[in-house]
């Protein structure tokens, strides 16, 4: 596994699987999103508080490469690390590994930005610092 800075453990629930008995492809976005939210909470970044201040974090693009399927009852970890994409965009590099064998199941890249009260792209200095983009 690469230099990920955060991980979260999950277990596949029956209702997340499709008729083929594997996790439906759309459910992986839920896993990745929940991991991002928990990561931000771990850094004391609060969506509601940011929005009150006129800072809105937004997803611009999601890329997911499915390597292998998860099945009902599988345990797995979802991991992430941050990378700077451009002056105004950041990326969450995210992978999902099945447990206990740590086989790579999914690779994802979620590109985001921040928009101010006027709807203009603006990446606040506090986020640049907490994510180590300096």
N, CA, C and O atoms as a GROMACS GRO file, in nm:
protein
  536
    1UNK      N    1   0.084  -0.118   0.000
    1UNK     CA    2   0.000   0.000   0.000
    1UNK      C    3   0.089   0.125   0.000
    1UNK      O    4   0.199   0.125   0.056
    2UNK      N    5   0.039   0.228  -0.062
    2UNK     CA    6   0.117   0.351  -0.079
    2UNK      C    7   0.114   0.436   0.047
    2UNK      O    8   0.073   0.390   0.154
    3UNK      N    9   0.158   0.558   0.034
    3UNK     CA   10   0.170   0.650   0.148
    3UNK      C   11   0.038   0.719   0.182
    3UNK      O   12   0.027   0.841   0.174
    4UNK      N   13  -0.060   0.641   0.219
    4UNK     CA   14  -0.190   0.695   0.254
    4UNK      C   15  -0.187   0.753   0.395
    4UNK      O   16  -0.113   0.705   0.481
    5UNK      N   17  -0.266   0.857   0.418
    5UNK     CA   18  -0.264   0.927   0.546
    5UNK      C   19  -0.386   0.896   0.633
    5UNK      O   20  -0.391   0.937   0.749
    6UNK      N   21  -0.483   0.824   0.577
    6UNK     CA   22  -0.605   0.797   0.653
    6UNK      C   23  -0.663   0.664   0.605
    6UNK      O   24  -0.656   0.631   0.487
    7UNK      N   25  -0.721   0.589   0.699
    7UNK     CA   26  -0.790   0.466   0.660
    7UNK      C   27  -0.912   0.447   0.748
    7UNK      O   28  -0.917   0.489   0.863
    8UNK      N   29  -1.012   0.381   0.689
    8UNK     CA   30  -1.138   0.356   0.758
    8UNK      C   31  -1.183   0.214   0.722
    8UNK      O   32  -1.180   0.175   0.605
    9UNK      N   33  -1.225   0.139   0.822
    9UNK     CA   34  -1.266   0.001   0.800
    9UNK      C   35  -1.418  -0.008   0.782
    9UNK      O   36  -1.493   0.062   0.850
   10UNK      N   37  -1.461  -0.094   0.691
   10UNK     CA   38  -1.602  -0.117   0.660
   10UNK      C   39  -1.630  -0.267   0.654
   10UNK      O   40  -1.538  -0.349   0.656
   11UNK      N   41  -1.757  -0.300   0.646
   11UNK     CA   42  -1.801  -0.436   0.616
   11UNK      C   43  -1.918  -0.424   0.518
   11UNK      O   44  -2.009  -0.344   0.538
   12UNK      N   45  -1.914  -0.504   0.411
   12UNK     CA   46  -2.019  -0.501   0.309
   12UNK      C   47  -2.149  -0.555   0.368
   12UNK      O   48  -2.151  -0.660   0.431
   13UNK      N   49  -2.256  -0.481   0.346
   13UNK     CA   50  -2.390  -0.521   0.391
   13UNK      C   51  -2.466  -0.584   0.273
   13UNK      O   52  -2.445  -0.546   0.157
   14UNK      N   53  -2.554  -0.677   0.303
   14UNK     CA   54  -2.626  -0.751   0.198
   14UNK      C   55  -2.693  -0.659   0.097
   14UNK      O   56  -2.686  -0.684  -0.023
   15UNK      N   57  -2.758  -0.555   0.144
   15UNK     CA   58  -2.837  -0.470   0.054
   15UNK      C   59  -2.750  -0.385  -0.040
   15UNK      O   60  -2.803  -0.319  -0.129
   16UNK      N   61  -2.618  -0.386  -0.021
   16UNK     CA   62  -2.529  -0.313  -0.109
   16UNK      C   63  -2.491  -0.395  -0.234
   16UNK      O   64  -2.423  -0.346  -0.324
   17UNK      N   65  -2.536  -0.520  -0.237
   17UNK     CA   66  -2.500  -0.610  -0.346
   17UNK      C   67  -2.611  -0.617  -0.450
   17UNK      O   68  -2.729  -0.599  -0.420
   18UNK      N   69  -2.570  -0.644  -0.573
   18UNK     CA   70  -2.667  -0.658  -0.682
   18UNK      C   71  -2.705  -0.804  -0.702
   18UNK      O   72  -2.668  -0.890  -0.621
   19UNK      N   73  -2.778  -0.832  -0.805
   19UNK     CA   74  -2.828  -0.968  -0.831
   19UNK      C   75  -2.716  -1.068  -0.855
   19UNK      O   76  -2.735  -1.188  -0.839
   20UNK      N   77  -2.597  -1.018  -0.893
   20UNK     CA   78  -2.482  -1.106  -0.915
   20UNK      C   79  -2.409  -1.140  -0.786
   20UNK      O   80  -2.316  -1.220  -0.786
   21UNK      N   81  -2.452  -1.080  -0.674
   21UNK     CA   82  -2.392  -1.110  -0.545
   21UNK      C   83  -2.267  -1.030  -0.512
   21UNK      O   84  -2.194  -1.063  -0.419
   22UNK      N   85  -2.243  -0.925  -0.590
   22UNK     CA   86  -2.127  -0.838  -0.565
   22UNK      C   87  -2.176  -0.697  -0.536
   22UNK      O   88  -2.289  -0.661  -0.568
   23UNK      N   89  -2.088  -0.617  -0.474
   23UNK     CA   90  -2.124  -0.479  -0.443
   23UNK      C   91  -2.155  -0.405  -0.573
   23UNK      O   92  -2.076  -0.408  -0.668
   24UNK      N   93  -2.270  -0.338  -0.576
   24UNK     CA   94  -2.309  -0.258  -0.692
   24UNK      C   95  -2.207  -0.147  -0.713
   24UNK      O   96  -2.160  -0.086  -0.616
   25UNK      N   97  -2.173  -0.120  -0.838
   25UNK     CA   98  -2.068  -0.022  -0.867
   25UNK      C   99  -2.094   0.115  -0.805
   25UNK      O  100  -2.000   0.183  -0.766
   26UNK      N  101  -2.220   0.157  -0.796
   26UNK     CA  102  -2.250   0.289  -0.741
   26UNK      C  103  -2.222   0.298  -0.591
   26UNK      O  104  -2.198   0.407  -0.539
   27UNK      N  105  -2.226   0.186  -0.522
   27UNK     CA  106  -2.206   0.185  -0.377
   27UNK      C  107  -2.062   0.224  -0.341
   27UNK      O  108  -2.038   0.280  -0.234
   28UNK      N  109  -1.968   0.194  -0.431
   28UNK     CA  110  -1.829   0.230  -0.404
   28UNK      C  111  -1.814   0.381  -0.385
   28UNK      O  112  -1.730   0.426  -0.307
   29UNK      N  113  -1.894   0.460  -0.457
   29UNK     CA  114  -1.887   0.605  -0.438
   29UNK      C  115  -1.928   0.643  -0.296
   29UNK      O  116  -1.873   0.737  -0.238
   30UNK      N  117  -2.025   0.570  -0.240
   30UNK     CA  118  -2.065   0.596  -0.100
   30UNK      C  119  -1.949   0.566  -0.005
   30UNK      O  120  -1.922   0.643   0.087
   31UNK      N  121  -1.882   0.454  -0.028
   31UNK     CA  122  -1.768   0.418   0.056
   31UNK      C  123  -1.660   0.527   0.050
   31UNK      O  124  -1.608   0.571   0.152
   32UNK      N  125  -1.628   0.570  -0.073
   32UNK     CA  126  -1.524   0.670  -0.091
   32UNK      C  127  -1.565   0.804  -0.028
   32UNK      O  128  -1.483   0.871   0.036
   33UNK      N  129  -1.690   0.842  -0.046
   33UNK     CA  130  -1.737   0.969   0.010
   33UNK      C  131  -1.734   0.966   0.163
   33UNK      O  132  -1.690   1.062   0.226
   34UNK      N  133  -1.781   0.857   0.221
   34UNK     CA  134  -1.781   0.848   0.367
   34UNK      C  135  -1.637   0.856   0.421
   34UNK      O  136  -1.612   0.918   0.524
   35UNK      N  137  -1.544   0.794   0.351
   35UNK     CA  138  -1.404   0.800   0.391
   35UNK      C  139  -1.353   0.944   0.385
   35UNK      O  140  -1.284   0.989   0.477
   36UNK      N  141  -1.386   1.016   0.279
   36UNK     CA  142  -1.343   1.157   0.269
   36UNK      C  143  -1.401   1.240   0.383
   36UNK      O  144  -1.330   1.320   0.443
   37UNK      N  145  -1.527   1.220   0.413
   37UNK     CA  146  -1.591   1.297   0.520
   37UNK      C  147  -1.527   1.268   0.655
   37UNK      O  148  -1.503   1.359   0.734
   38UNK      N  149  -1.501   1.141   0.683
   38UNK     CA  150  -1.438   1.105   0.810
   38UNK      C  151  -1.295   1.159   0.817
   38UNK      O  152  -1.249   1.200   0.923
   39UNK      N  153  -1.226   1.159   0.705
   39UNK     CA  154  -1.092   1.217   0.700
   39UNK      C  155  -1.097   1.366   0.734
   39UNK      O  156  -1.018   1.414   0.816
   40UNK      N  157  -1.188   1.438   0.672
   40UNK     CA  158  -1.200   1.581   0.699
   40UNK      C  159  -1.235   1.606   0.845
   40UNK      O  160  -1.181   1.698   0.907
   41UNK      N  161  -1.325   1.525   0.901
   41UNK     CA  162  -1.358   1.538   1.044
   41UNK      C  163  -1.234   1.516   1.130
   41UNK      O  164  -1.215   1.586   1.230
   42UNK      N  165  -1.149   1.419   1.091
   42UNK     CA  166  -1.029   1.391   1.170
   42UNK      C  167  -0.934   1.510   1.171
   42UNK      O  168  -0.850   1.522   1.260
   43UNK      N  169  -0.947   1.599   1.072
   43UNK     CA  170  -0.864   1.720   1.064
   43UNK      C  171  -0.938   1.842   1.120
   43UNK      O  172  -0.891   1.955   1.107
   44UNK      N  173  -1.054   1.817   1.183
   44UNK     CA  174  -1.138   1.924   1.237
   44UNK      C  175  -1.187   2.019   1.128
   44UNK      O  176  -1.203   2.139   1.152
   45UNK      N  177  -1.211   1.965   1.010
   45UNK     CA  178  -1.272   2.043   0.902
   45UNK      C  179  -1.421   2.008   0.903
   45UNK      O  180  -1.460   1.894   0.880
   46UNK      N  181  -1.502   2.109   0.927
   46UNK     CA  182  -1.646   2.091   0.942
   46UNK      C  183  -1.718   2.155   0.823
   46UNK      O  184  -1.712   2.276   0.804
   47UNK      N  185  -1.787   2.072   0.742
   47UNK     CA  186  -1.858   2.121   0.624
   47UNK      C  187  -1.955   2.234   0.658
   47UNK      O  188  -1.959   2.336   0.590
   48UNK      N  189  -2.034   2.213   0.763
   48UNK     CA  190  -2.137   2.311   0.800
   48UNK      C  191  -2.072   2.444   0.838
   48UNK      O  192  -2.118   2.551   0.798
   49UNK      N  193  -1.965   2.437   0.915
   49UNK     CA  194  -1.896   2.560   0.958
   49UNK      C  195  -1.832   2.630   0.838
   49UNK      O  196  -1.837   2.753   0.830
   50UNK      N  197  -1.774   2.554   0.747
   50UNK     CA  198  -1.717   2.615   0.627
   50UNK      C  199  -1.826   2.683   0.544
   50UNK      O  200  -1.807   2.795   0.497
   51UNK      N  201  -1.940   2.617   0.528
   51UNK     CA  202  -2.050   2.674   0.450
   51UNK      C  203  -2.102   2.802   0.513
   51UNK      O  204  -2.132   2.898   0.443
   52UNK      N  205  -2.112   2.804   0.646
   52UNK     CA  206  -2.155   2.926   0.715
   52UNK      C  207  -2.061   3.042   0.686
   52UNK      O  208  -2.103   3.157   0.683
   53UNK      N  209  -1.933   3.011   0.666
   53UNK     CA  210  -1.834   3.113   0.636
   53UNK      C  211  -1.824   3.142   0.486
   53UNK      O  212  -1.743   3.225   0.444
   54UNK      N  213  -1.906   3.074   0.406
   54UNK     CA  214  -1.905   3.098   0.262
   54UNK      C  215  -1.798   3.023   0.187
   54UNK      O  216  -1.757   3.064   0.078
   55UNK      N  217  -1.752   2.912   0.243
   55UNK     CA  218  -1.654   2.825   0.177
   55UNK      C  219  -1.724   2.694   0.145
   55UNK      O  220  -1.768   2.623   0.236
   56UNK      N  221  -1.735   2.661   0.017
   56UNK     CA  222  -1.809   2.543  -0.025
   56UNK      C  223  -1.715   2.446  -0.097
   56UNK      O  224  -1.664   2.477  -0.205
   57UNK      N  225  -1.693   2.329  -0.037
   57UNK     CA  226  -1.611   2.225  -0.100
   57UNK      C  227  -1.699   2.149  -0.198
   57UNK      O  228  -1.811   2.110  -0.166
   58UNK      N  229  -1.646   2.128  -0.320
   58UNK     CA  230  -1.725   2.064  -0.424
   58UNK      C  231  -1.643   1.958  -0.498
   58UNK      O  232  -1.523   1.975  -0.521
   59UNK      N  233  -1.709   1.851  -0.535
   59UNK     CA  234  -1.648   1.749  -0.620
   59UNK      C  235  -1.663   1.793  -0.765
   59UNK      O  236  -1.772   1.830  -0.809
   60UNK      N  237  -1.552   1.790  -0.839
   60UNK     CA  238  -1.552   1.825  -0.981
   60UNK      C  239  -1.551   1.703  -1.072
   60UNK      O  240  -1.608   1.704  -1.180
   61UNK      N  241  -1.484   1.597  -1.024
   61UNK     CA  242  -1.469   1.478  -1.109
   61UNK      C  243  -1.443   1.357  -1.021
   61UNK      O  244  -1.377   1.366  -0.918
   62UNK      N  245  -1.495   1.243  -1.064
   62UNK     CA  246  -1.470   1.117  -0.995
   62UNK      C  247  -1.425   1.015  -1.099
   62UNK      O  248  -1.491   0.994  -1.200
   63UNK      N  249  -1.311   0.951  -1.072
   63UNK     CA  250  -1.262   0.842  -1.156
   63UNK      C  251  -1.250   0.719  -1.068
   63UNK      O  252  -1.189   0.725  -0.961
   64UNK      N  253  -1.309   0.609  -1.111
   64UNK     CA  254  -1.300   0.485  -1.035
   64UNK      C  255  -1.258   0.372  -1.129
   64UNK      O  256  -1.318   0.350  -1.235
   65UNK      N  257  -1.154   0.300  -1.088
   65UNK     CA  258  -1.111   0.180  -1.159
   65UNK      C  259  -1.143   0.061  -1.071
   65UNK      O  260  -1.088   0.047  -0.962
   66UNK      N  261  -1.232  -0.025  -1.119
   66UNK     CA  262  -1.272  -0.144  -1.043
   66UNK      C  263  -1.176  -0.256  -1.076
   66UNK      O  264  -1.163  -0.296  -1.192
   67UNK      N  265  -1.108  -0.308  -0.974
   67UNK     CA  266  -1.009  -0.413  -0.993
   67UNK      C  267  -1.069  -0.552  -0.970
   67UNK      O  268  -1.051  -0.643  -1.050
   68UNK      N  269  -1.142  -0.566  -0.859
   68UNK     CA  270  -1.207  -0.691  -0.819
   68UNK      C  271  -1.332  -0.655  -0.742
   68UNK      O  272  -1.340  -0.547  -0.685
   69UNK      N  273  -1.432  -0.743  -0.741
   69UNK     CA  274  -1.556  -0.711  -0.667
   69UNK      C  275  -1.550  -0.751  -0.519
   69UNK      O  276  -1.490  -0.852  -0.483
   70UNK      N  277  -1.612  -0.671  -0.437
   70UNK     CA  278  -1.639  -0.709  -0.299
   70UNK      C  279  -1.771  -0.784  -0.294
   70UNK      O  280  -1.858  -0.762  -0.378
   71UNK      N  281  -1.785  -0.873  -0.194
   71UNK     CA  282  -1.907  -0.952  -0.178
   71UNK      C  283  -1.966  -0.929  -0.040
   71UNK      O  284  -1.898  -0.877   0.049
   72UNK      N  285  -2.089  -0.968  -0.022
   72UNK     CA  286  -2.156  -0.952   0.106
   72UNK      C  287  -2.073  -1.015   0.218
   72UNK      O  288  -2.024  -1.127   0.206
   73UNK      N  289  -2.058  -0.940   0.327
   73UNK     CA  290  -1.982  -0.988   0.442
   73UNK      C  291  -1.834  -0.958   0.437
   73UNK      O  292  -1.766  -0.969   0.539
   74UNK      N  293  -1.781  -0.919   0.320
   74UNK     CA  294  -1.639  -0.886   0.312
   74UNK      C  295  -1.607  -0.766   0.401
   74UNK      O  296  -1.684  -0.670   0.407
   75UNK      N  297  -1.495  -0.774   0.469
   75UNK     CA  298  -1.442  -0.658   0.541
   75UNK      C  299  -1.338  -0.594   0.450
   75UNK      O  300  -1.272  -0.661   0.371
   76UNK      N  301  -1.325  -0.462   0.463
   76UNK     CA  302  -1.228  -0.391   0.380
   76UNK      C  303  -1.189  -0.260   0.444
   76UNK      O  304  -1.256  -0.210   0.534
   77UNK      N  305  -1.078  -0.205   0.397
   77UNK     CA  306  -1.038  -0.072   0.439
   77UNK      C  307  -1.039   0.021   0.318
   77UNK      O  308  -1.004  -0.018   0.206
   78UNK      N  309  -1.079   0.142   0.343
   78UNK     CA  310  -1.078   0.248   0.244
   78UNK      C  311  -0.972   0.348   0.290
   78UNK      O  312  -0.978   0.398   0.402
   79UNK      N  313  -0.875   0.376   0.203
   79UNK     CA  314  -0.763   0.461   0.241
   79UNK      C  315  -0.756   0.581   0.147
   79UNK      O  316  -0.808   0.578   0.035
   80UNK      N  317  -0.690   0.688   0.194
   80UNK     CA  318  -0.676   0.805   0.107
   80UNK      C  319  -0.550   0.884   0.139
   80UNK      O  320  -0.492   0.874   0.247
   81UNK      N  321  -0.512   0.961   0.041
   81UNK     CA  322  -0.409   1.063   0.056
   81UNK      C  323  -0.448   1.179  -0.033
   81UNK      O  324  -0.523   1.164  -0.130
   82UNK      N  325  -0.396   1.296   0.001
   82UNK     CA  326  -0.427   1.418  -0.073
   82UNK      C  327  -0.316   1.449  -0.172
   82UNK      O  328  -0.199   1.417  -0.148
   83UNK      N  329  -0.354   1.512  -0.283
   83UNK     CA  330  -0.253   1.567  -0.373
   83UNK      C  331  -0.305   1.696  -0.434
   83UNK      O  332  -0.426   1.712  -0.455
   84UNK      N  333  -0.216   1.785  -0.461
   84UNK     CA  334  -0.251   1.913  -0.523
   84UNK      C  335  -0.258   1.890  -0.673
   84UNK      O  336  -0.162   1.842  -0.733
   85UNK      N  337  -0.371   1.922  -0.733
   85UNK     CA  338  -0.390   1.903  -0.877
   85UNK      C  339  -0.351   2.030  -0.952
   85UNK      O  340  -0.283   2.023  -1.055
   86UNK      N  341  -0.393   2.145  -0.901
   86UNK     CA  342  -0.362   2.274  -0.961
   86UNK      C  343  -0.376   2.381  -0.853
   86UNK      O  344  -0.395   2.350  -0.736
   87UNK      N  345  -0.366   2.505  -0.893
   87UNK     CA  346  -0.379   2.617  -0.799
   87UNK      C  347  -0.511   2.612  -0.724
   87UNK      O  348  -0.517   2.649  -0.606
   88UNK      N  349  -0.618   2.567  -0.790
   88UNK     CA  350  -0.751   2.570  -0.730
   88UNK      C  351  -0.814   2.433  -0.711
   88UNK      O  352  -0.928   2.423  -0.664
   89UNK      N  353  -0.744   2.327  -0.747
   89UNK     CA  354  -0.802   2.193  -0.735
   89UNK      C  355  -0.712   2.101  -0.653
   89UNK      O  356  -0.590   2.112  -0.654
   90UNK      N  357  -0.779   2.010  -0.584
   90UNK     CA  358  -0.710   1.912  -0.501
   90UNK      C  359  -0.768   1.775  -0.535
   90UNK      O  360  -0.880   1.764  -0.586
   91UNK      N  361  -0.690   1.672  -0.506
   91UNK     CA  362  -0.735   1.537  -0.535
   91UNK      C  363  -0.728   1.448  -0.412
   91UNK      O  364  -0.633   1.454  -0.335
   92UNK      N  365  -0.830   1.367  -0.398
   92UNK     CA  366  -0.828   1.260  -0.298
   92UNK      C  367  -0.794   1.133  -0.374
   92UNK      O  368  -0.876   1.084  -0.452
   93UNK      N  369  -0.676   1.079  -0.353
   93UNK     CA  370  -0.638   0.951  -0.412
   93UNK      C  371  -0.688   0.846  -0.313
   93UNK      O  372  -0.647   0.844  -0.198
   94UNK      N  373  -0.778   0.759  -0.360
   94UNK     CA  374  -0.842   0.664  -0.269
   94UNK      C  375  -0.836   0.523  -0.325
   94UNK      O  376  -0.857   0.501  -0.444
   95UNK      N  377  -0.806   0.428  -0.237
   95UNK     CA  378  -0.805   0.286  -0.272
   95UNK      C  379  -0.890   0.211  -0.170
   95UNK      O  380  -0.906   0.254  -0.056
   96UNK      N  381  -0.942   0.098  -0.214
   96UNK     CA  382  -1.013   0.007  -0.125
   96UNK      C  383  -0.943  -0.128  -0.133
   96UNK      O  384  -0.919  -0.182  -0.241
   97UNK      N  385  -0.910  -0.182  -0.013
   97UNK     CA  386  -0.842  -0.311  -0.001
   97UNK      C  387  -0.929  -0.406   0.081
   97UNK      O  388  -0.977  -0.371   0.189
   98UNK      N  389  -0.947  -0.526   0.028
   98UNK     CA  390  -1.020  -0.629   0.104
   98UNK      C  391  -0.934  -0.678   0.219
   98UNK      O  392  -0.811  -0.683   0.209
   99UNK      N  393  -0.999  -0.712   0.327
   99UNK     CA  394  -0.930  -0.768   0.443
   99UNK      C  395  -0.967  -0.916   0.457
   99UNK      O  396  -1.080  -0.951   0.423
  100UNK      N  397  -0.882  -1.000   0.504
  100UNK     CA  398  -0.751  -0.970   0.561
  100UNK      C  399  -0.637  -0.974   0.460
  100UNK      O  400  -0.523  -0.941   0.494
  101UNK      N  401  -0.665  -1.013   0.334
  101UNK     CA  402  -0.554  -1.035   0.239
  101UNK      C  403  -0.499  -0.906   0.177
  101UNK      O  404  -0.397  -0.910   0.109
  102UNK      N  405  -0.567  -0.793   0.198
  102UNK     CA  406  -0.524  -0.663   0.147
  102UNK      C  407  -0.512  -0.660  -0.004
  102UNK      O  408  -0.424  -0.592  -0.060
  103UNK      N  409  -0.600  -0.734  -0.071
  103UNK     CA  410  -0.605  -0.729  -0.218
  103UNK      C  411  -0.669  -0.597  -0.259
  103UNK      O  412  -0.769  -0.555  -0.201
  104UNK      N  413  -0.610  -0.533  -0.361
  104UNK     CA  414  -0.664  -0.408  -0.412
  104UNK      C  415  -0.795  -0.435  -0.487
  104UNK      O  416  -0.797  -0.516  -0.580
  105UNK      N  417  -0.902  -0.369  -0.446
  105UNK     CA  418  -1.033  -0.388  -0.508
  105UNK      C  419  -1.072  -0.270  -0.597
  105UNK      O  420  -1.129  -0.289  -0.705
  106UNK      N  421  -1.041  -0.148  -0.551
  106UNK     CA  422  -1.082  -0.027  -0.622
  106UNK      C  423  -0.973   0.079  -0.610
  106UNK      O  424  -0.911   0.094  -0.505
  107UNK      N  425  -0.951   0.151  -0.720
  107UNK     CA  426  -0.865   0.269  -0.720
  107UNK      C  427  -0.953   0.387  -0.760
  107UNK      O  428  -1.027   0.379  -0.858
  108UNK      N  429  -0.944   0.496  -0.685
  108UNK     CA  430  -1.025   0.612  -0.718
  108UNK      C  431  -0.946   0.740  -0.708
  108UNK      O  432  -0.849   0.751  -0.633
  109UNK      N  433  -0.989   0.838  -0.786
  109UNK     CA  434  -0.939   0.974  -0.777
  109UNK      C  435  -1.059   1.066  -0.779
  109UNK      O  436  -1.137   1.066  -0.874
  110UNK      N  437  -1.073   1.144  -0.673
  110UNK     CA  438  -1.182   1.239  -0.663
  110UNK      C  439  -1.120   1.378  -0.662
  110UNK      O  440  -1.045   1.414  -0.571
  111UNK      N  441  -1.152   1.455  -0.765
  111UNK     CA  442  -1.096   1.590  -0.779
  111UNK      C  443  -1.200   1.690  -0.728
  111UNK      O  444  -1.316   1.687  -0.767
  112UNK      N  445  -1.154   1.779  -0.641
  112UNK     CA  446  -1.243   1.878  -0.584
  112UNK      C  447  -1.186   2.017  -0.593
  112UNK      O  448  -1.070   2.038  -0.631
  113UNK      N  449  -1.270   2.112  -0.558
  113UNK     CA  450  -1.231   2.251  -0.549
  113UNK      C  451  -1.311   2.315  -0.438
  113UNK      O  452  -1.394   2.251  -0.374
  114UNK      N  453  -1.285   2.440  -0.416
  114UNK     CA  454  -1.358   2.518  -0.317
  114UNK      C  455  -1.409   2.643  -0.386
  114UNK      O  456  -1.339   2.705  -0.466
  115UNK      N  457  -1.533   2.680  -0.354
  115UNK     CA  458  -1.596   2.797  -0.414
  115UNK      C  459  -1.636   2.893  -0.303
  115UNK      O  460  -1.684   2.850  -0.198
  116UNK      N  461  -1.615   3.022  -0.325
  116UNK     CA  462  -1.649   3.121  -0.223
  116UNK      C  463  -1.796   3.166  -0.235
  116UNK      O  464  -1.870   3.114  -0.318
  117UNK      N  465  -1.837   3.262  -0.152
  117UNK     CA  466  -1.976   3.310  -0.149
  117UNK      C  467  -2.023   3.361  -0.285
  117UNK      O  468  -2.141   3.352  -0.317
  118UNK      N  469  -1.932   3.414  -0.363
  118UNK     CA  470  -1.967   3.469  -0.495
  118UNK      C  471  -1.969   3.363  -0.604
  118UNK      O  472  -1.992   3.394  -0.721
  119UNK      N  473  -1.943   3.236  -0.564
  119UNK     CA  474  -1.942   3.128  -0.662
  119UNK      C  475  -1.814   3.118  -0.742
  119UNK      O  476  -1.808   3.051  -0.844
  120UNK      N  477  -1.710   3.186  -0.694
  120UNK     CA  478  -1.581   3.186  -0.762
  120UNK      C  479  -1.488   3.084  -0.696
  120UNK      O  480  -1.487   3.070  -0.574
  121UNK      N  481  -1.409   3.013  -0.776
  121UNK     CA  482  -1.312   2.918  -0.719
  121UNK      C  483  -1.213   2.991  -0.629
  121UNK      O  484  -1.156   3.093  -0.666
  122UNK      N  485  -1.193   2.935  -0.511
  122UNK     CA  486  -1.098   2.992  -0.415
  122UNK      C  487  -1.062   2.883  -0.315
  122UNK      O  488  -1.148   2.828  -0.247
  123UNK      N  489  -0.934   2.852  -0.308
  123UNK     CA  490  -0.887   2.751  -0.213
  123UNK      C  491  -0.830   2.823  -0.091
  123UNK      O  492  -0.722   2.881  -0.098
  124UNK      N  493  -0.903   2.821   0.021
  124UNK     CA  494  -0.861   2.896   0.139
  124UNK      C  495  -0.725   2.851   0.192
  124UNK      O  496  -0.690   2.733   0.187
  125UNK      N  497  -0.651   2.945   0.242
  125UNK     CA  498  -0.518   2.921   0.296
  125UNK      C  499  -0.520   2.814   0.407
  125UNK      O  500  -0.428   2.734   0.418
  126UNK      N  501  -0.626   2.815   0.489
  126UNK     CA  502  -0.633   2.719   0.600
  126UNK      C  503  -0.639   2.575   0.548
  126UNK      O  504  -0.582   2.485   0.610
  127UNK      N  505  -0.706   2.551   0.435
  127UNK     CA  506  -0.710   2.416   0.378
  127UNK      C  507  -0.576   2.380   0.314
  127UNK      O  508  -0.531   2.266   0.325
  128UNK      N  509  -0.514   2.477   0.248
  128UNK     CA  510  -0.382   2.453   0.190
  128UNK      C  511  -0.284   2.409   0.298
  128UNK      O  512  -0.206   2.316   0.278
  129UNK      N  513  -0.290   2.475   0.413
  129UNK     CA  514  -0.199   2.441   0.523
  129UNK      C  515  -0.230   2.304   0.583
  129UNK      O  516  -0.139   2.223   0.601
  130UNK      N  517  -0.357   2.278   0.615
  130UNK     CA  518  -0.392   2.153   0.681
  130UNK      C  519  -0.365   2.032   0.591
  130UNK      O  520  -0.335   1.924   0.641
  131UNK      N  521  -0.376   2.050   0.460
  131UNK     CA  522  -0.349   1.941   0.367
  131UNK      C  523  -0.202   1.933   0.328
  131UNK      O  524  -0.164   1.841   0.255
  132UNK      N  525  -0.121   2.026   0.375
  132UNK     CA  526   0.022   2.020   0.347
  132UNK      C  527   0.059   2.057   0.205
  132UNK      O  528   0.157   2.004   0.150
  133UNK      N  529  -0.018   2.146   0.143
  133UNK     CA  530   0.008   2.186   0.004
  133UNK      C  531   0.105   2.302  -0.009
  133UNK      O  532   0.128   2.350  -0.120
  134UNK      N  533   0.161   2.349   0.099
  134UNK     CA  534   0.251   2.465   0.093
  134UNK      C  535   0.383   2.428   0.029
  134UNK      O  536   0.471   2.514   0.016
   0.00000   0.00000   0.00000
